[in-house]
Amino acid sequence: MKKLSARRRHPLAAFVVLLLALAATGWLYATLAPAEEAQADTSAQSLAIEEGKKLYDLGCASCHGTGGQGSSDGPSLVGVGAAAVDFQVGTGRMPLQQPGPQAEKKPNIYSQAEIDQLAAYVASLGPGPAVPDESAYDPSEGDAARGGVLFRSNCSQCHNFTGQGGALTHGKEAPNLRDVDPRYIYEAMATGPSNMPSFPQATLGDQEKRDIIAWLESVNTSEAPSPGGFALGGIGPVSEGLFAWTIGIGFLIAAAVWIGARTAKAKKS
């Protein structure tokens, strides 16, 4: 007992115990860790990046340059993230059909698997917004009333009050958001395509994005009420009132001219 007590008081005893604890921890990790699953995930990701690079070199490098560094014909893709690729390619905006003020939506030419591979490659060039999980843009989890307030504060200046779109400067436009997949609305907010500003998590979090998507879903359904009568594209009460006033005054002037002409003709006869 005296010998054991003396060993415990030895200056190196604590160091030896620490080494034994670290060795035991390492052994347990090596034994219990899902090494095969981790290796499989890494291999799958590497394969996706490799296939995505082939697709990129074939369909994108002519404008965006080797390695996504950009050129005079296209911006750099370093740091735009997988979400930007999923949005631009998934909506057919890329590859660009022809030069113009902005990329127009059209049927896409890639399968979703190929889009995922392209996104994996571009994501490997630099950190950026990732493709969101379905729960991040599920409108059933959003508050439409709160989303309406957020939309009017941040989006209606370009997209109008109910997301019907509108003209911008230099031949550009804010697209109509009716029947747009919630996933692409989320990705557009996260990445800021064309003239649109981006709304990162620090500006609009997932719940706020869900609220906006829920608002758009509620006002762009066929059952959505229009308490003011004819919606006129949802451009807002001031514009709609001005439209009604202008048409009404124009009709009254036309009626007055017609009545005056008829009266003058009757007097002559």
C-alpha positions in Angstrom: 0.0 0.0 0.0 2.9 2.4 0.8 4.4 1.7 -2.6 1.1 2.4 -4.4 0.6 5.6 -2.4 4.1 6.7 -3.3 3.5 6.0 -7.0 0.4 8.1 -6.9 2.4 11.0 -5.5 5.0 10.7 -8.3 5.2 13.9 -10.4 4.6 12.0 -13.6 1.5 10.2 -12.4 -1.0 12.7 -13.7 0.7 12.8 -17.1 0.6 9.0 -17.4 -3.1 9.0 -16.5 -3.8 11.6 -19.1 -2.0 9.6 -21.8 -4.0 6.5 -20.9 -7.3 8.5 -21.0 -6.4 9.9 -24.5 -5.4 6.5 -25.8 -8.7 5.0 -24.5 -10.7 7.8 -26.1 -8.9 7.3 -29.5 -9.5 3.6 -29.4 -13.2 4.1 -28.6 -13.6 6.6 -31.5 -11.8 4.4 -33.9 -14.0 1.5 -32.9 -17.4 3.2 -32.8 -17.1 6.0 -35.4 -19.1 5.3 -38.7 -15.9 5.4 -40.8 -17.4 3.6 -43.8 -20.4 6.0 -44.0 -18.1 9.1 -43.7 -15.8 7.7 -46.5 -18.8 6.9 -48.7 -20.2 10.5 -48.2 -16.7 11.9 -49.1 -16.4 9.7 -52.2 -19.9 10.7 -53.4 -19.2 14.4 -52.9 -15.9 14.1 -54.7 -17.6 12.2 -57.6 -20.3 14.9 -57.8 -17.7 17.7 -57.9 -15.7 15.8 -60.6 -18.9 15.3 -62.8 -19.9 18.8 -62.1 -16.6 20.1 -63.4 -17.1 18.2 -66.7 -20.5 19.8 -67.1 -19.1 23.2 -66.2 -16.2 23.0 -68.7 -18.7 22.0 -71.4 -21.5 24.5 -70.8 -20.3 27.3 -68.6 -16.5 27.9 -68.9 -16.8 29.8 -72.2 -18.5 32.7 -70.3 -17.5 32.2 -66.7 -13.9 31.3 -67.3 -11.7 28.3 -66.2 -12.3 27.5 -62.6 -15.2 30.0 -62.4 -12.9 33.0 -62.2 -15.0 35.0 -64.6 -14.4 36.8 -67.9 -15.6 39.7 -69.9 -18.6 37.6 -70.9 -19.6 36.4 -67.4 -19.0 37.2 -63.7 -16.9 35.1 -61.3 -18.7 32.2 -59.7 -16.3 31.9 -56.7 -18.4 32.2 -53.6 -21.8 32.4 -55.2 -22.7 29.0 -53.6 -24.8 26.0 -54.6 -28.1 27.8 -54.2 -27.2 30.3 -56.9 -26.5 27.5 -59.4 -29.7 25.6 -58.4 -31.7 28.8 -59.0 -30.1 30.0 -62.2 -29.9 26.6 -63.9 -33.1 25.2 -62.4 -35.1 28.1 -63.8 -33.4 27.9 -67.2 -31.8 31.3 -66.9 -28.4 29.7 -67.3 -26.9 28.9 -69.7 -27.7 32.3 -71.2 -29.6 32.0 -74.4 -28.4 35.3 -75.8 -26.8 38.5 -74.4 -29.3 40.9 -72.9 -30.1 43.2 -70.0 -30.9 40.2 -67.8 -31.2 36.4 -68.0 -34.8 35.4 -68.9 -36.6 32.3 -67.4 -36.9 29.4 -69.9 -37.1 25.6 -69.8 -33.9 24.2 -68.4 -31.7 21.8 -70.3 -30.2 19.9 -67.4 -31.7 17.2 -65.2 -31.9 17.8 -61.5 -29.0 15.3 -60.9 -26.8 17.3 -63.3 -27.8 20.6 -61.6 -26.8 19.1 -58.3 -23.4 18.1 -59.8 -22.9 21.6 -61.2 -23.9 23.1 -57.8 -21.4 20.8 -56.0 -18.6 21.9 -58.3 -19.3 25.7 -57.9 -19.7 25.3 -54.2 -16.2 23.8 -54.1 -14.8 27.0 -55.5 -15.7 29.0 -52.5 -18.2 29.2 -49.6 -21.6 30.5 -50.4 -25.4 29.9 -49.7 -26.2 26.2 -49.8 -29.3 24.7 -51.4 -31.9 24.9 -48.7 -33.7 22.0 -47.1 -37.4 21.7 -47.9 -38.3 22.8 -44.3 -36.6 26.1 -44.9 -39.2 27.2 -47.6 -42.3 25.3 -46.6 -45.1 27.9 -46.8 -47.3 25.9 -44.4 -44.8 26.8 -41.7 -45.0 30.5 -42.5 -47.2 33.4 -41.2 -48.8 35.0 -44.3 -49.9 38.2 -42.4 -46.4 38.8 -41.2 -45.0 37.9 -44.6 -47.2 40.5 -46.2 -45.6 43.2 -44.0 -42.1 42.0 -44.8 -42.9 41.7 -48.5 -44.3 45.3 -48.7 -41.2 46.6 -46.8 -38.6 44.8 -48.8 -40.0 43.6 -52.1 -43.0 45.5 -53.3 -41.0 48.4 -54.7 -40.0 46.1 -57.6 -42.4 43.2 -57.6 -45.6 45.2 -56.7 -47.8 44.5 -53.8 -48.8 40.9 -54.7 -45.6 39.9 -56.6 -47.0 40.5 -60.1 -43.7 42.0 -61.2 -42.8 45.2 -62.9 -40.5 47.1 -65.2 -37.1 48.3 -64.0 -34.4 50.5 -65.6 -32.2 49.7 -68.6 -34.6 47.1 -70.0 -34.6 44.9 -66.9 -37.7 43.8 -65.0 -38.8 42.2 -61.7 -40.4 38.9 -62.7 -43.9 37.8 -61.8 -43.8 35.6 -58.7 -47.1 33.7 -59.4 -46.7 29.9 -59.6 -42.9 30.1 -58.8 -41.6 27.1 -56.8 -41.1 28.2 -53.2 -37.6 26.7 -53.4 -36.6 29.2 -56.1 -38.2 32.1 -54.2 -36.1 31.2 -51.2 -32.9 30.9 -53.3 -33.5 34.2 -55.0 -33.8 35.9 -51.6 -30.6 34.2 -50.4 -28.5 34.9 -53.5 -29.9 38.1 -55.1 -30.0 37.3 -58.8 -29.6 40.2 -61.4 -30.7 43.5 -59.9 -32.2 41.9 -56.8 -30.4 42.5 -53.5 -29.6 39.4 -51.4 -31.2 38.8 -48.0 -28.8 36.7 -46.0 -29.7 35.1 -42.6 -28.7 38.2 -40.7 -31.2 40.3 -42.7 -34.1 37.8 -43.2 -33.9 34.5 -41.4 -35.5 31.2 -42.5 -38.7 32.0 -40.7 -39.0 35.4 -42.3 -38.4 33.9 -45.7 -41.1 31.3 -45.0 -43.5 34.1 -44.0 -42.9 35.9 -47.3 -43.4 32.7 -49.3 -46.6 32.0 -47.4 -47.8 35.5 -48.2 -47.2 35.0 -51.9 -48.9 31.6 -51.8 -52.0 33.2 -50.2 -52.4 36.1 -52.6 -51.6 34.3 -55.8 -54.1 31.5 -55.6 -57.2 31.4 -57.7 -59.3 31.7 -54.6 -57.6 34.8 -53.3 -60.1 37.6 -52.8 -59.9 41.0 -54.4 -61.9 43.4 -52.1 -61.2 46.4 -54.3 -62.7 44.8 -57.4 -60.5 44.3 -60.5 -56.9 43.7 -59.2 -55.0 45.4 -62.0 -52.0 43.3 -61.3 -51.9 44.1 -57.6 -50.0 47.3 -58.2 -51.4 49.0 -55.1 -54.3 51.2 -54.0 -52.7 54.5 -55.1 -52.0 53.4 -58.6 -55.3 51.6 -58.9 -57.2 54.6 -57.7 -55.3 56.9 -60.2 -56.1 54.4 -63.0 -59.8 54.5 -62.1 -59.8 58.3 -61.8 -58.1 58.8 -65.1 -60.5 56.4 -67.0 -63.5 57.9 -65.2 -62.6 61.5 -66.1 -61.8 60.5 -69.6 -65.1 58.8 -70.0 -67.0 61.9 -68.6 -65.1 64.2 -71.0 -65.9 62.0 -73.9 -69.6 61.9 -72.9 -69.7 65.7 -72.5 -68.2 66.2 -76.0 -70.6 63.7 -77.5 -73.6 65.4 -75.8 -72.4 68.8 -76.9 -72.0 67.7 -80.5 -75.5 66.1 -80.5 -77.0 69.3 -79.0 -75.3 71.6 -81.6 -76.5 69.4 -84.4 -80.1 69.4 -83.1 -80.1 73.2 -82.9 -79.0 73.5 -86.5 -81.7 71.3 -87.7 
